[in-house]
């Protein structure tokens, strides 16, 4: 009997010893878990744009073009895995420029977009007619295109603001224009400034019937309230906004200048409009960089921006032609008015955001002195200057575009299953939004561009521009 008890005791001790060893091995194994992925970004600080948190020391796994895993623990990679050291760096989703004219000079602007972390654009005029001969350049080797959310033609009134637009003056033409664009498989319709209210509402009705969004300029003859009621998806450049902040008095004439528009601004009307916008489905794409450019059209220092070296000569020539068409006195008058309006609108952006107005970031490149890629960072900086918190500004170029485009399942944040379009930064963008320029690596749909490669892309763009 004693022998049997001794055997049982020894067996029990062995079981306990095995259990203790197992407990020690499990955490060791979890800390050094061997994995096989196409690419790992290790020990990185992930900027969670949904919560505003910095998720420290994460390892992001990429396979093909998607994020396939996010690890909390230390990872041992296989020999076939590409590894990017993210220690002391910050990972954000790829940035979107939500007001771009990308396709027209695509070959020359793609490297500038990728080098600046812009992995997606909303194309606002994909069938832009060529006003000059654009050289048939060859794309830089290895450079991929950003993702594109696409509109083809301007839909405008008669006469249109630009030749080549689709002209709509009545409901029959509205149906024809929408059909025309649907055949081109666009993501949304682009409406423009010269549409009459009747034509605009006819387009809105047909767009709703065909279940396609419409966005662009609130036409000159349409109030922002009418545009909201019509279901317009986004309004660009803050057109119609200040007009909506003026008390409605039938006995008063419309403002005849930017200065008068600002002088008649009502805080009460502003609050009312923001409340309506916050409850509506309309988004605002303010393109503050455009307003800033208008303030410096007669400033030679501004016009000698050193980023011009990255642009092709034909683009600079277009800028010069457009501006040289006007006498200096006229430009000086524009600048005087533009300064008043831009500074006033800039100071409203933070208040609009605070009141729940939905804002997305865009630039309107490559209009004069709007630099493809670079100017989106200027836009983000201006938003902060206007009073928006850095987190909300970062959201305006990441998760908010994804929500606007109904593409949240694919873009906008760093989560398993989403497209692996990412930007690795050397500094925290939530501490200073200008840290979005401290780019170490850009990943576009799983394809990795190191800092060295990005610098080569910029140098090549310089050479092409000469």
C-alpha positions, 0 to 999 in steps of 0.5 A: 500500500505504501509503495502504491501511495509513493507511486501516486505521489511521484506521478502527481508531482510529475503532472504538476511539473509538466503543468508548470513547464507548459505554463512557462512555455506558452507565454514564451511561444506567444512572444515569439510566434513565427508567422508567414506574411508578405510584409510586416510592419513591426513595433509601430505606433498605430494612429487609430483614427476612429478612437483617436488613440495611439496603439503602441508597439503593434505589428501589422501584417500585409498579404497581397493588397490587404491587412491580414493581421494585427499582432500585439506581441513580438513576431518571428517572421519567415525568410520570405517576409519583408520587414519594415521596422516601425519602432518609434514611428507612426502609422496612418491610413493612406491620405485621400485628396477629395478634390482633384483633377488627376487624370489630365496630367496623371503621368506627371502627378502620380509620383508626387501624390505617392511621395506625399502619401496620397493613395486615393483621389476623388477625380472631379473632371475625368474627361477634361478637354486638353487645352494644351498638348500634354506630352505622352510621357512614360510613367516612372518605373514601379509607380502605381496609381492611387485609388480613384473615385471618379466623375467624368464630365462637368454638367453645366448650364448654357453657356457653360463655364468651360467648353466640353461640359454637358449642357442641361437646361431642362428635365429632358436634358437632365435625364440625357446627361445622367444617362450619359454619365451612367454609361461611363460608369462614373461613381458620382455626377459633377454639377457646375456653377451655371446651371439654373435652379430648374435644371439643377433640381431636374438633375437631382431628381434623376440622380435620386431615381438612378441612385447615384450621388451628385456633387460639385459647385452649388450653382450661382442661382441656387441657395445652399438650403435648396442644394441640401434639400435636393440631396447634393452629396458635397459642396466644393470651395465653400460656394454658397456657404456665406450667402447662406449666413446672411439673414433673409430679407426680401427688400435687400439686394444680394451682396455685390462684393466679397466685402459686403458678403462678409459684412452682412454675416449673421452668427445666428444664420451661421448657427442655423445653417450649420445645424441644418448641414449637420443633420443633412447628408451634405459634406463640405470640401472647403479647399482652403488652399484655393482661397489662400492662392487667391490672396497671393496672386500678385505676390512674386515670392509666393509665385516662386514657390520652390515646389515648382521644380517638381512640375512639368513645364507645360503645367507652369505655362498653363498657370502663366497663361491663365494669370497673364490674361488679366491686367495687374489692376484686376488681379490686385482687386481680386486679391484685396477681396480674396484676403477678406473672404479667405481669412473670414472663412478660415476662422469659421472652419473650426466652428463648423466642425465643432457644430457637426458639419461634415468636412472632407479635405481636398485641394483642386490640384493642379490649378495655379499654385496648387501642387499635386500631393504637397498641397494636401498637407497645406490644406490640413495645416490650414484646417488646424489654423482655422481651429479644427483639432489635429485628429479631426483634420486627419480624419478629414483625409482618411476615415471621413472620405471612406464614409463619404464614398461608402467605402469604409469596408476598404479604406480609411483606417488601419484594420484587418481586412482593409486595403493596405494603403498606409503611410509610415511617419517619423513623428506623431501627426496628432501632436502636430498635423504638419508631421504628416510630411515626415514620411518614411515609407508609403504603402499602396495596396501592399506595394512598399515605397521606402524613403529612398525610393520616394526621394528618387521619384521626386528627383525624377520628377525634377528632371522631367520638369526641366 
